[in-house]
Amino acid sequence: MARAEFSANPQVAKRGRPRQWGAKIRLRDLFEETDSWLSETVSLYGQPVSLVYQCFQFYWDSPTEKVLFVLTQQPCGKRMILLSSDLSLTGLEVIETYTKRFKIEVAFRTLVHLLGGFAYRFWLKALDKIADWPDSMYLLDYDTDIQTQILSKVEAFERFVNLNAIALGLLQVLALEMPNHIWRYFPGWFRTLPKHGYPSERIVRMALQDQQEIVLSKSRPALLLNKLLAGKIEQGKTSKTPSLAA
């Protein structure tokens, strides 16, 4: 259910609260007149599909901000209603963007379940412990020092997610560019391989994990990873060394 634009008449004064919403519009009723709609052939999930569509701008969840509604109908009668908060987009751009939704959702699923892209745990001792996440948190409610710490914490969240997204992209690049090399060093076994021949992100990760020691042993000494590993080894030796009593 959407709302049409409401134009108030300043000459007519009425009692009560001023009206904010316009008349209700049933979107299903707009499909009754599709003869004047635009016709286009688009690629839906790799298949060309001819459809008709029309764009409308209505108010939906706010009486002050409009939403772009793109109504589409295929020759078989299947209907879709697509929404966009960007009013500058064309109807065809909105339709093509929604066709990529499935790929985006699969990428997010891999990012979350395979790499733990949102499994960050960065605690801030300056904030009081609460049972639930607050509905709103204003930085101005805290001192300047705590505000800086909160912003650093949020930045750590964003960096963690971005680094995992970069790692996911590297796994995909290796799967596409070096599939035979990945299958050669894959530690598992499959009775049959996929027809397209490309490994998944999980297969690539398992192959890299199996070759971890070999890859790290061939790394240049100047790499930052070697410095971090050496620092951790030194810290472990220091913590295990017993202190001499005075």
N, C-alpha and C positions, 0 to 999 in steps of 0.2 A: 504494500500500500504506500503510495507516494502522495505528495501534496503539490498542487499547482501554486503559482505565485499569487500572492494576495496584495491588492492595491487598496489601501485605506483611503476613504473619502474624508478629508478634513472638515468638510462643510456639515457632515452629519455627525452629531454628537450623540453617543449612546452611553447608557449606564454600564457600570461594571468594568471588568478588565479589558483593555484593548485587545482586539483579535490579532493573533500572531500567525496562524496557519491559514492557508487557503483551502479550497474545496478538495475533498478526497478524490483520488484517481485510482481506478482499478487497472493495473497494468495489463491484465488479461484482455480487457476490453479494447486495448489499442491494437491487438492482433487481428481485429475484425476488418481493418482497412489496410491491407498490405499491397494493394495494387500500385500505389504511388511510391512504395518504398524503393530504395536503391538495391540493385542486383550486382552481385560480385561472386567470383570464384576464388576461394581461399584454400590454403593447405591446412587441413585439420589432422594433426597427428600423422603427417606424411601422405595423406590422401586428399586429392582435390575435391572440394565440395562446393556446389553452387548454392547460394543462399541469398535471401533478401534481408535487409536490415534498415533500421531507422533510429535516429538519435533524438533523445529528449533530455531536457534539463528540468529537474524537479527538486523540491525539498524533500528530504527523507528523514533524518534524525535530528536536524537542526533547522529552525525557522529562518536562519540568517545565511546559511551556506548551501549552495545548490550542489547536486550530484548529477553526473552524466549517466544517463540510462541508455544502453544500447540494446535494442530488442531485435533478435534475429530469428529467422524461421527457415528451415531446410525444406527441400521439395517433399521429403517424406512426412512433413508435418511436425517434426521435432522443433521445439521452441527453446530459446535460451534468453535470459535477461542478464546482461553484464553491467557492472557498475564501475565507475571510475571517479575519483575525486579531482582528477586533472581535467578541467573543462576544455583545455586547448587541444586534446587529442581528438583525432577523427574516429569515426566508428570502426573503420577498417583497422586502424592501429590498435584499438582496444581488443578487437576480435583476435588479431594475430598475437597480441601479448598474452591473452588467456590460453592460447594453444600451447604456450611454453610453460604453463602452470604445472603440468604433471612432471616435467623434467626438473623444475625447480623444487617441487616437493620431494622427489627422489633424492636430489642432491642434499637437501636438508636432512632427510632421514639418514643418509650415509654419514653426514657430518656429525649428527647426534649419536647414532648407535655404534658407528665404527670407530670414530676418533674421539668421541666424548667432547664435541665442540662447545657444549654449554655446561659442562661439568666443572665449572670454575668454583673455587673456594678461597676467596680473598676476604678475610675478616678484618674488621676495623675495631680496635679496642676502645677507641674514643666514643663510639656509639653504644648506647644502652641496649641490652639484649631484649628482644620482643618476641612474642609468640608467633605473630603473623606479620607479613610484609605490610607496611603502612600504605594506605590508599594514596597519600601524597606526602612528600618530604621536601620541605623548603630549606634551601641552604641558608637563608637569612635567619633561620631559627638557631643557628650555631655560630660559634666564634669563628674568626677568620682562619685560625689555625686548623680547626676541624673542617671548615669548608674546603680548604686546600687538600686535606687528607681524603675527604669524600670524593673530590674530583679526581684525585690520583687513583682511588679505588675503582671508580667508573672507567677510567682510562685503562686500568689493568684488565677489566672485563673485556673491553673492546679489543685490546691487543691479543688477549687469549683467543677470542673467537676468530679474529683476522688471521692469526698464525695457523689455526686449525683449518681455516678455509684455504690458505696457501698450501698447506700440506695435502689437502684433498685435491687441489688442482694439480700438484706434482704427481700424485698417484694416478690421476687420470691421464696426464701427459705421458707418463711411462707406459701405461696400458695401451695407449694409442700408437706411440712411436716405437716401442720396444717389446711387442707382445711375445715374439719368439724367445727373446732373452729372458723374459719373466717366466715363461713356462719351463725353460731349461733349468732354472734355479728354484722352482717351486718345490717345497719340501713334501707336499702331499701327493695324492694320486687320484685321478679321475678315470673312470671307465670310458667315458666319452667326453670330448671337449665341445664347447659351443661351436655352432656352425660358422659364426662370424670370426672365430679365432682370437677374439680379444679377451683378456682376463678382466675380472672385476677389480674394484679398488681393494677389496679384502684380499684377493689373491696376490696383488702387488705388494701389499703390506706384509703378508706372510713370507713372500720371497725376500723382501728386504730384511726382515727380522732374522731370517735364516742365514743371510750373508752379512749380518751386522759386524761380527768380529773381523771378517776379511776386509770389508769396506773401510772400517775404522783403522785397521792396521796399515792400509795404503794411503791414508790421509796425510796431507802435508803437515809438518810440525807447527806451522804458523797458523793453522785453522783455529778458530775460536772454540770449537767443540773439544779439541784436544786440551786446550787451556782449562776449560771447565772441568773436564774429567780429571785432569792432573790436580786441580784445586780440591776436588772432592776426595781424591785419594790421600792428599796431604792432611785434610781435615780428619779423615778416618784414622790415620796413623797417630795424629796428635791426641785425639780423644781416647785412644786405647793405651797410650803411654802412661804408666802410673807416675804420679807426682811424688817427688822425694819429700819425706817428712823433715822438718827443721830440727 
